[in-house]
Amino acid sequence: MNSPERSRSLFRFAAPHNFYPLAGRLAPWFATAALVLTVAGLWLGFFVAPTDATQGEVYRVIFIHVPAAWMSMFVYLVMAFWSAVGLVMNTRLSFIMSQALAPTGAMFCFVALWTGALWGKPTWGAYWVWDARLTSQLLLLFLYFGFIALTRAIEDPRRADRAGAIIALVGAVNVPIIYFSVQWWNTLHQGASVSLNKAPSMATTMLLGMLVMAIAAWMYTIAVVLWRARSMILERERHTEWVGAVLEREAQGGRA
């Protein structure tokens, strides 16, 4: 199969009725990978990685905090990407993917703030400070909540899609602010332990555990978003013949 034919073959999954069964086949594999990697990452982080010389055992929260913070930012950028694709190409599935990502991104953002507070109390002496990194991360959570609330408050799906897409694109400006806040301002939050332009400032087992947990978070995100997108497709396409056929097959399978 040459390149143009392969491209056309892939683009057919932009149609909800083609994407729906594909998502159903892929999601369990990603969920299984997420479970295995999470167990491995927690084992590395809590039982293999050495105790930190400065922070002691409390530092182990990074194995949840850091992947959650990474995912909260990256999921928002992916959400903005699908919003842009939806606006430019007017594809229904793009808007569905964007809205399916939002609750998971908000969850990771909340986990990052919550675990950061647990880390901050013994490290800084306070659960919360109006630090540039923390404040911009909190703003990201509000952006997620605003996106979810707006897309669900507008009854017309097309208007909701476009309104949500605008919020996603405008809010994407906050992501680099979060990332570079520790460089642009004098903050309590420590700098990045992992960088593309310098060696990591942590033990190899610590880094490995954190990266495994980050990959596990991605696998979880993909699985949950695929399942959520399937539910949204059924809701939006409920008046079509193919959805009726799918529901009838599932009902017959349940009775069997």
C-alpha positions in Angstrom: 0.0 0.0 0.0 1.5 3.3 -1.1 1.6 6.5 1.1 -1.6 8.2 -0.3 -3.6 5.0 0.1 -2.3 4.5 3.6 -3.3 8.1 4.5 -6.8 7.6 3.2 -7.1 4.3 5.1 -6.1 6.1 8.3 -8.4 9.1 7.7 -11.4 6.8 7.5 -11.2 6.5 11.3 -12.1 10.1 11.5 -15.7 8.9 11.0 -17.3 8.1 14.3 -18.8 4.8 13.0 -15.3 3.6 12.1 -13.6 5.0 15.2 -16.1 3.4 17.6 -15.1 -0.2 17.1 -11.4 0.6 16.9 -11.5 2.4 20.2 -13.3 -0.6 21.7 -10.6 -3.0 20.6 -7.6 -0.7 21.7 -8.9 0.5 25.1 -8.5 -2.8 27.0 -4.9 -3.2 25.8 -4.0 0.3 27.0 -5.8 -0.3 30.3 -3.8 -3.5 30.9 -0.6 -1.7 30.1 -1.5 1.0 32.5 -2.2 -1.5 35.3 1.1 -3.4 34.8 3.2 -0.2 34.5 1.5 1.4 37.6 2.4 -1.6 39.7 5.9 -1.6 38.4 6.3 2.1 38.9 5.0 2.1 42.4 7.2 -0.8 43.3 10.3 1.0 42.0 9.3 4.3 43.6 8.3 3.0 47.1 10.4 -0.1 47.5 13.5 0.1 45.3 14.5 3.8 45.0 16.8 4.9 47.8 15.8 7.4 50.5 16.6 11.0 49.6 19.5 12.4 51.5 17.8 15.8 52.0 14.1 15.2 52.1 14.0 11.7 53.5 11.0 9.5 52.7 8.6 12.3 52.0 10.2 12.8 48.6 8.5 9.6 47.3 5.4 11.6 46.6 7.2 12.7 43.4 6.4 9.3 41.8 2.7 10.4 41.8 3.1 14.2 41.8 5.5 14.7 38.9 3.7 12.3 36.4 0.4 13.9 37.3 1.8 17.4 36.8 3.3 16.4 33.5 0.1 14.9 32.3 -2.1 17.8 33.4 -0.1 20.1 31.1 0.4 17.7 28.2 -3.3 16.6 28.2 -4.3 20.2 27.9 -2.0 20.7 24.9 -3.5 17.6 23.3 -6.9 18.9 24.1 -6.1 22.2 22.4 -4.6 20.4 19.4 -7.9 18.4 18.8 -9.8 21.7 19.3 -7.8 23.3 16.6 -8.2 20.4 14.3 -11.9 20.5 14.9 -12.2 24.2 14.1 -10.0 24.0 10.9 -11.4 20.7 9.5 -14.8 20.7 11.1 -14.5 17.1 12.2 -16.9 15.8 14.8 -14.5 13.3 16.2 -11.9 16.0 16.9 -14.3 17.9 19.2 -15.3 14.6 20.8 -11.6 13.7 21.6 -11.0 17.2 23.0 -14.0 16.9 25.4 -13.1 13.3 26.3 -9.7 14.4 27.4 -10.8 17.2 29.7 -12.0 15.3 32.7 -8.9 13.2 32.8 -6.7 16.2 32.5 -8.6 17.9 35.3 -8.2 14.8 37.5 -4.4 14.8 36.9 -4.3 18.5 37.7 -6.1 18.0 41.0 -3.8 15.1 41.9 -0.8 17.3 41.1 -2.0 20.1 43.4 -3.1 17.7 46.1 0.1 15.7 46.2 2.1 19.0 45.9 0.4 20.2 49.1 1.3 17.0 50.9 4.9 17.5 49.8 4.9 21.2 50.6 3.9 20.9 54.2 7.0 19.1 55.4 9.3 20.8 52.8 8.1 24.4 53.0 6.1 24.4 56.2 2.8 25.1 54.5 0.3 23.2 52.4 -0.2 26.1 50.0 1.7 29.3 49.1 0.8 31.8 46.3 3.8 30.7 44.4 4.0 31.3 40.6 4.1 27.6 39.8 1.3 26.7 42.2 -0.9 29.6 41.1 -0.5 28.9 37.4 -1.2 25.2 38.0 -4.4 26.2 39.9 -5.4 28.4 37.0 -5.0 25.3 34.7 -7.5 23.4 36.9 -10.0 26.3 36.6 -9.5 26.3 32.8 -10.3 22.6 32.8 -13.4 23.2 34.9 -14.5 26.1 32.7 -14.0 24.1 29.5 -16.1 21.2 30.9 -18.8 23.5 32.3 -19.1 25.5 29.1 -19.3 22.5 26.7 -22.0 20.9 28.9 -24.0 24.1 29.5 -24.6 24.8 25.8 -27.4 22.5 24.4 -26.4 22.9 20.7 -23.4 20.5 20.3 -21.9 22.5 17.4 -22.0 25.8 19.4 -20.6 23.9 22.5 -17.8 22.5 20.4 -16.7 25.8 19.1 -17.0 27.6 22.4 -15.0 25.0 24.2 -12.4 24.9 21.4 -11.8 28.7 21.8 -11.3 28.3 25.6 -8.9 25.4 25.0 -6.8 27.3 22.5 -6.7 30.5 24.6 -5.9 28.6 27.8 -3.0 26.8 26.1 -1.0 29.9 26.7 -0.9 29.0 30.4 1.0 25.8 29.9 4.4 27.3 29.0 3.8 29.8 31.9 3.5 26.8 34.3 6.6 25.1 32.8 8.9 28.2 32.8 7.5 29.8 36.0 10.5 28.5 38.1 12.9 30.2 35.6 11.0 33.4 35.1 10.2 34.2 38.7 11.7 33.6 42.2 9.6 30.7 43.4 9.7 28.2 46.3 9.1 25.4 43.9 12.2 23.5 42.9 13.4 23.5 39.3 13.0 20.6 36.9 14.8 17.4 37.9 14.6 16.1 34.4 15.6 18.2 31.4 16.4 17.6 27.8 19.6 19.7 27.9 21.2 18.4 31.1 21.7 15.2 33.0 19.0 14.3 35.5 19.6 15.4 39.1 18.4 12.2 40.7 19.4 8.6 41.2 18.8 6.2 38.2 16.2 4.1 40.1 14.3 7.3 41.1 14.3 8.5 37.5 13.3 5.1 36.2 10.4 4.8 38.6 9.1 8.3 37.8 9.3 7.6 34.0 7.5 4.3 34.4 4.7 6.0 36.3 4.6 8.7 33.6 4.1 6.1 30.9 1.5 4.4 33.0 -0.4 7.7 33.3 -0.3 8.0 29.5 -1.6 4.4 29.0 -4.4 5.1 31.5 -5.3 8.4 29.8 -5.5 6.7 26.4 -7.7 3.9 27.7 -10.1 6.1 29.6 -10.4 8.7 26.8 -11.1 5.9 24.2 -13.9 4.6 26.5 -15.3 8.0 27.2 -15.2 8.9 23.5 -17.2 5.8 22.7 -19.9 6.9 25.1 -19.9 10.4 23.6 -20.2 9.0 20.1 -23.2 6.9 21.1 -24.8 9.9 22.7 -24.2 12.2 19.7 -25.0 9.6 17.0 -28.0 8.0 18.8 -30.4 8.9 16.0 -28.3 7.2 13.3 -28.9 3.7 12.0 -25.4 2.4 12.9 -25.8 3.3 16.6 -29.2 1.5 16.6 -27.5 -1.6 15.2 -24.7 -1.4 17.7 -27.1 -1.1 20.6 -29.2 -4.0 19.3 -26.1 -6.2 19.0 -24.9 -5.3 22.5 -28.4 -6.0 23.9 -28.5 -9.4 22.2 -25.0 -10.2 23.5 -26.1 -9.2 27.0 -29.1 -11.6 26.9 -26.9 -14.4 25.6 
